[in-house]
Amino acid sequence: MAAFLPCGRICRDRKENYMQDFFEELGSILFLLLTGIGICAVYIHFVQLID
């Protein structure tokens, strides 16, 4: 039984690291998406002002 404990701990650590990486990737993707939407909104706003 004791032989399985390190594997369980390593698997749990890997899962936590995977989730942390996943949320970091998700956060960066959302940040880029919102930045792109903001730039498009400002561009459309200025185009409407010029017209």
N, C-alpha and C positions, 0 to 999 in steps of 0.2 A: 504493500500500500504506500509505503514511504517513497518508493521509486517514482510514483506518479505525481507526487506533489510538486517537484520542480517544473515538470512539464505543464501542469495546470497554472502555475504562477507565471511561467514564460508566456503561455497562450493568453492569459489574462492581460499581461503587460502589452503584448503585441496588439491585442484588440483595443486597449485603451489608446495606444499610440496611433493605431489606424483611425480610430474615431476622431482623435485630436487632429490628425492630418486631414481627414475628411472635412471637418468643420473649418479648418484654416483655408482649405481649397474653396469650400462653399462661400466663406466670407469674402475671399478675394474675387471670386466670380461675381458675387452680388455687388461688391464695390465697383468693379469695372462696368457691370451692367447699369447700375444707377448713375455712374459717371457719364456713360454714353448717352443715357436717356436725358440727363441734365444738359449735356452739350447740345443734343438735338433740340431740346426745348428752347434753349437760349437762341440757337441758330434760327429756328422757326419764328421766334418772337421778333428778332431783329429783321428778318425778311418781311414780316408783316408790317413792321414799323416803316421800312423803306418804301414798301408799296403804299 
